[in-house]
Amino acid sequence: MKSIGFITNASYQSGVGYRAYHLAKALKKLGENVAEVAFPADKLPFKPWPGVLGSKSVNWIRWGRTLQSAEYDRYDITNQTLAFLAKRLSPTVVTVHDLIELIDPQDWRATMLNRYLYSGITSADHIITVSEYTKKTLKETYGVSDSVISVIPNSDGDEFYPIEGFAETIGYQELRRDLKLGDAHPIVLFV
């Protein structure tokens, strides 16, 4: 059976980590041999540095240097901040959620570090983006071909489901009344 080295650096409580967790869970359910290859801190082969500017990213780089290609049949890198690993691991799929840290960095001092972290994007065998906008930005920034990019939007987990009879609840009826919405007006929740 082929194995997937599933590489993530986000906790399951974060948006990126939530997606990675559910993706790994779904792949396992489909019968894939998925091995979670790391982060959080208790799985690292060294003591992480404290959380000062860029240290979390530097820890990823230190940890990434310990990985060797061929331990798995393929690698799924679940976050663009780990894309640098695609330069030494093969074959790889890298998921790019956004390029904001390159386009509009939160801290100018981290610009060079961000460039390094994202540097393996063009080395990936395939790239997944979560939106058409991210795909467009990726093509403009790196000149990546359409043939190696798939757009797969984020979705929800099993815990999100329609509530049976919700339209008949008092709360729903009060909401429609307060918003002055008739029966023909749909409600879209944007978070």
Secondary structure, 3 states (H helix, E strand, C coil): CCEEEEECCCCCCCHHHHHHHHHHHHHHHCCCEEEECCCCHHHCCCCCCCCCCCHHHHHHHHHHCCCCCCCCCEEEECCHHHHHHHHCCCCEEEEECCCHHHHCCCCHHHHHHHHHHHCCHHHCCEEEECCHHHHHHHHHHHCCCHHHEEECCCCCCCCCCCCCCHHHCHHHHHHHHHCCCCCCCCCCCCC
